[in-house]
């Protein structure tokens, strides 16, 4: 890895926001859940909490597969 790329990587990691948490309640559609996770990833949120609706939510939507590597998703039931 060249020094410039390494510097940019370290700058990006330094901008993460460990003190910001997202809570999702009432998200019924998997594409909305995926969009929220992508936004969390974009702004450096490390933790997202989901209160799952009674009928559940499909967490296997392909568009957010990469973001779940970097964001801890905590699931709760009502």
Buried (B, 14 or more C-beta within 10 A) or exposed (E): EEEEEEEEEEEEEEEEEEEEBBEBEEBEEBEBBBBBBBEBBEEBBBBBBBBBEEEEBEBEBEEBEEBBEEBEBEEEEE
